[in-house]
Amino acid sequence: MIPEEYSFTRYLEAKKSVDDRALNRYVWESLASALPGNSADHPIKVLEIGAGIGTMVARMLEWGLLQYAEYTGVDNQNENIQHARLYLKEWAERQSFEVSETNAGMLILGKNTKVRVNLLDADLYKFMDTHPAANWDLVVAHAFLDLVSLPETLRQIFNLGQKNFFYYFTINYDGLTILEPVIDAEFDNLLLSLYHSTMKERINNGVPFGDHQTGRHLIDYIPRMGGRILSAGSSDWIVIPGSSGYPMDEAFFLHFIINTINEALINHPQLDSQQFAKWIELRHAQIEREELIFIAHQMDFFGTVKEY
């Protein structure tokens, strides 16, 4: 059923399974191999910026990356942080972890596992200004860097540590969206080109933010800002209906994407409004009929700010 309301937190939950398939395993294994050994007495210290509802820390526990860690997640949307606390508690209990709330955050315990998660509703840039000398081992940005001013944000991230640390930047959009089946090739191409343009035209307090080619731009900006790329690879979103339709809640994920395009381009002067409204209607109908195939090209990066 086409949603009557679009919840962003539900979208973040729905895209976890899409992200799980998309994340580049070579880059992930490079991260897993390089992280320093950890113990209950010497936990890994992880910072995630734009932490959303906590799906990345859940994934890192699911996939065995974290055993002993102090995980700080920062997001400037209070709704995300509040939802994250509930999401992670329910997720951890399903995974048979013990979960408790402490003054320092959420404590997740299991066999050979002790991870303390502190979720903060805070402005990212103010947080980085007030924590410039923290001892992070790893800084994570997941599906985030294509939503910010890239040079400024990288500069602040790379100035965060008072020691060498790793970074892990994932699901960075890189300018290609494919929707099949085609409705009208010429109109589809125009519409997606205009949609990409809206990503480049976003302004916040007079400053441009976001980009539709963040993936390739990171290749240039990371070394320029003082980082070193140790591994990189594609992390494309690919959503295809199977014999039982779309998996998990991925139909909602697709409806959300189409609604996002609609909100970005409605009343655009270069689009015929009736043709555009019909296009949106047809795309939602394709999802309902389990026909729509969606692909978005993205890139993952792992490396160091200074050589270890």
N, C-alpha and C positions, 0 to 999 in steps of 0.2 A: 504494500500500500504506500502511495506517495505520502511522505510526512506532511503534517499540517504545521509542525513546528520543527525548527532545526537547533538542536542542542549541541553546542561546541564540545562539551565534555563527552557526550555520547559519540560524537565524531572521533574524538581522540581515542576512546575505547575501541570503536569500530575499526580504526586504521591500524591497531596493534598487529592484527594478523597479516595485514597488507605489508606493514613494515618488517615483520618477522621474515617473510619470504624475500623481501627486497634487500635487506642489509647484506652487504658484500662479505662473504665468508672469509675470503683471503685477507681483507682488511681486519676483520674481527680476530682471526687467528694471529695476525701480526700484533694486535693489541694484547691478546691473551698471553702470547709468548714473551712479550717485553715487560709486562707489569712486574714490579718487584715482588719478591716473596713477602707474605704477610702472615701474621699470627695474632692471637688474642691480645698480646702485649704490644704488637706493632701493626695496627690496622692500616689498610690503604685509605688515604684521604681523597675523596672524590667530590668534585663540584660539578653540578649540572646547571647550566643556564637555560632559561626557558623550559623548565622541567615539566610543564603541563600537568598531567594527572599521575605521573610516576611510572609510566609504562617502561621507561628505560631501566630504572633500578630493578623493577620486577623481572625484566628480561635478563639482566646481568646475573640475577640470582638463579633464574630458570636455567640459563645456559652455563652455569658453573663458573662464571668469571669472578664473582665476589664470594669470599668466605668470611674474611674478617675485614670490615670496612666501616668508615665513618662517611656517610653519604649526605651531602648538603644539596638540596634542590631549591632553586630560586625561580620564581615566576611572579610577574606583576599583576596577574589576574587572580583575585582572591577566590573566585569560584573554582578555578583550577586547583588551587591549593586545598581548599576544603574538600573537593571531590577526591583529590589524591589520597587524603588521609583515610577516607572510607574505602576507596578502591584498593589501596595497598593492604589494608587490614583484611578485607574479604579475600583478596588474592592470596595473601600469606597463609590464611587459615585453610583455604582449599589445597594449598601445597603442603599442608601438615607442618608448617612452622608455628612456633610459639610467638605470639605478638603481645607486646605490652607498651603502654604509653608512659613516658618518663618526662621529667622537666626538660631533658635534652632532646626530646623527640620520640620517634617510634623505634622500639628495639625488636628486631626480628632474629629469633634464635632457632637453630636446628642442629643436626649432627654436623660438627666441624663448621658451623656457620654462626657468626655473630655480626650482624650489620645494624648499625644505628643510623636511622634516616631522619634528618632534620629538614622539614619543608618550610620555606620562608616566602611569605607574600611580601615582595620587595621589588623596587625598581632596580633593574639589572645594573645600570650604570652607577647609581648611588651605591649599590652593594659593592661593586668593584672598586669604587673610589675609597670606600671605608675598609676594604679588606685587601689592600695592595700587597701585603707581605705574608699572606697565609701559606702554609706548607702543603699545598695541594700536590698529590701525586699524579692526578688525572683530572683534566677539565673536559667536560662533555657538552656538546651542543647538538641536539637531535632535531632535525626538521625545523631549524630556527634561524640559521644564518642568512637564509634568503628572505627574511622578514625584517632585516635591520640594515643600518648603514655599515657595509662590510669593512672598509678600511678602519673606521673609528672603533668598531667593536673588536676586531682582531687586535688592534693596537692595545686596547685595554685588557683583553684576555691574556695576551702574551706578556703583559707587565704585572700579572697577578702574583706570580710566585717569587719567593725569596730563595728558591732553589730550582734546579732543573725539574721540569715536569712534562708529562705526556698530554697530548690533546687527542680527542676523538670527535670528529665533525661528520655527521651522517645525514643522509637524505637531503642533500643540497640540490635543489632544482636546477636543471640545466637546459631549459629552453625548448623542450619538445613534449607536446601532448598529442596523443593519438586517441581518437574516438572512432570505433567501428561498430556497426557498418556506417559508411558515409551517407549523409542525407543529401547534401548538395556540395560537391567538391569545392566549387568556387566560394560559396558562402561559408562553408566550414573553415577554409583556409583564411578568409578575411576575418571571421569571428575570432579564431584562435590567435591570429596576429594582433588584433586589437586587445584581446585579453592579456597577452604578454606585455603589450604597451602599458596597460594599467599597473603592472607590477613595477615598471620603471618610473612611473609618474607619481608614486605615493610620496606625500610630503608630511612630515611631522615637525611642528614648530619651525617651519622654514627649511628643514633639512631633508633631503631625499633619503628614503629608506626602502630596502627591498630591491630585488633584481630578478630577472627571469633567466640569467645565465650565471648564477652564483657558483655553480660547480666549476666551470672552466676558469672563472675569475679567481677562485681560491688557489689554483695552480700558480698564479702570478703573485697574489697578495701574501700567501703564507711565507715564502722565503723573504719577500720584501719587508715584512713586518717582524722578521727575526725567528721564524719557525723553520723547521726542517720536515719535509714530507718523507716518511718512511714507507708508506704504502697507500695506494689509492685504487679505487675501482668503482664500477657502476653499481647503482642500487635502485634499479628501476621498479616503480610500482607497476605491477601487472595484475589486473583483475579480470578473470575470465570465468564465466559460469560453467559449472561442471554438470554432471548428470543429475545432481540434486540441487541445482541452482547455485547461487553465490554462497560461499562459505561464511560461517559466523554471522556477523552483522554487516557484511560488506555491501549489501544492497543499500543500506542507509548511507554508508561511506560514499557510494556513487551518487545517490540523490543529493548529498551534501555538496559534492563537487559541482554538479550541475547547477545547484542553487547558488553556489559561490560565483560561477560564471554569470548567472542571471543578474545577481546583485551588482557585479562589477560593470556590466555592459548595458543594463536597462537604460533606455533613453539615450544611448550613444548616438551622436549625430551621423555617424557613418553607417549605421545599420537601419534597415527598414524595420520599424517597430513590430509590424504584424508578422513579418517573416521570422524575426528573432523570437517572438513569443511562440510561434508555431514550432520553431527549432527546439526551444526549451521543452515544450510539451511533448514533442516526439522523443527527445532523449529520456525524459522521465518514463515515457511509455515503453521504451526499449528496455529499461531496467526492470520494469514490472513484468515484461515478457521474458526476462532473463536472456536478453540478446546483446546487451551492450558490452563491448570489450574496451577496457580503459588501460592506457599505458602512459606513464610519465617518466621521462629520463632524468635520473638524479645521480649524484656521486658521493662516495664516502672517502674520508681522509683520516689517516692516523700518522702521528709523528711526535717530534719533540720541539720544545721551544729552544732548548740548548742541547747540544750533544751530550749523551750520557757517557 
